[in-house]
Amino acid sequence: MEESEKQSEEFIPRGAVAFFIVMIIVFTIMWFSLYFEVLGRG
């Protein structure tokens, strides 16, 4: 029982963390592209 509890504490959902980071990067790129587009129209 102790072994499974120890494994669950060390579990890191790497796929979910990687997806979240990629999603933040993509949204940041989209936001800046729209921001600079609006700035360019002046």
Kinemage of the C-alpha trace (Angstrom):
@kinemage 1
@onewidth
@group {chain A} dominant
@subgroup {mainchain}
@vectorlist {calphas} color= white
{ca met a 1} P 0.000 0.000 0.000
{ca glu a 2} L 2.778 2.436 0.858
{ca glu a 3} L 4.489 1.797 -2.484
{ca ser a 4} L 1.449 2.800 -4.555
{ca glu a 5} L 0.981 5.955 -2.467
{ca lys a 6} L 4.617 6.868 -3.032
{ca gln a 7} L 4.269 6.360 -6.785
{ca ser a 8} L 1.128 8.484 -6.938
{ca glu a 9} L 2.920 11.335 -5.145
{ca glu a 10} L 5.748 11.227 -7.683
{ca phe a 11} L 3.401 11.091 -10.685
{ca ile a 12} L 3.765 14.123 -12.952
{ca pro a 13} L 1.427 14.341 -15.958
{ca arg a 14} L 4.166 15.352 -18.410
{ca gly a 15} L 1.867 15.205 -21.421
{ca ala a 16} L -0.668 17.538 -19.838
{ca val a 17} L 2.049 19.944 -18.686
{ca ala a 18} L 3.628 19.971 -22.161
{ca phe a 19} L 0.219 20.563 -23.780
{ca phe a 20} L -0.499 23.442 -21.389
{ca ile a 21} L 2.862 25.091 -22.139
{ca val a 22} L 2.357 24.712 -25.902
{ca met a 23} L -1.167 26.129 -25.590
{ca ile a 24} L 0.129 29.180 -23.674
{ca ile a 25} L 2.824 29.756 -26.314
{ca val a 26} L 0.314 29.489 -29.175
{ca phe a 27} L -2.134 31.874 -27.491
{ca thr a 28} L 0.700 34.330 -26.828
{ca ile a 29} L 1.735 34.258 -30.494
{ca met a 30} L -1.878 34.759 -31.583
{ca trp a 31} L -2.351 37.658 -29.146
{ca phe a 32} L 0.821 39.439 -30.241
{ca ser a 33} L 0.010 38.963 -33.917
{ca leu a 34} L -3.395 40.588 -33.407
{ca tyr a 35} L -1.858 43.285 -31.194
{ca phe a 36} L 0.718 44.269 -33.808
{ca glu a 37} L -1.931 44.126 -36.539
{ca val a 38} L -4.064 46.653 -34.629
{ca leu a 39} L -1.003 48.809 -33.899
{ca gly a 40} L -0.123 48.787 -37.593
{ca arg a 41} L -3.550 50.138 -38.537
{ca gly a 42} L -2.943 53.046 -36.159
